[in-house]
């Protein structure tokens, strides 16, 4: 693992409005896409490390998609299919879901489990 302590962030002040006031779905899509780019960089430059931690990376993307699903289930499901797919299984060790959610996920898949969560608040 490596750490770069160099400050590389530039913050621009806006004359009016804030990015955080945008549509929540758009914010989560952008957040997800930035994380994908970061993971692609790790995959391309630190291949062995990526392979070792791949399940953790996919679980983090899954967590983002679960939050996004609260705002836009259709888009979250689309991104799930494109980047995680049917072969993905959430890790029970992660804090993204309960045992009940994992059972629903195994039976109904991502979209079905998230729809159930919307209806019943699990």
Secondary structure, DSSP 4 states (H G I P E B T S, - for coil): -----------PPPSS--GGGS-HHHHHHHHHHHHHHHHHHHHHH-HHHHHHHHHHHHHHHHHHHHHHHTT-HHHHHHHHHHHT-TT----TTSTT--HHHHHHHHHHHHHHHHHHHHHH--
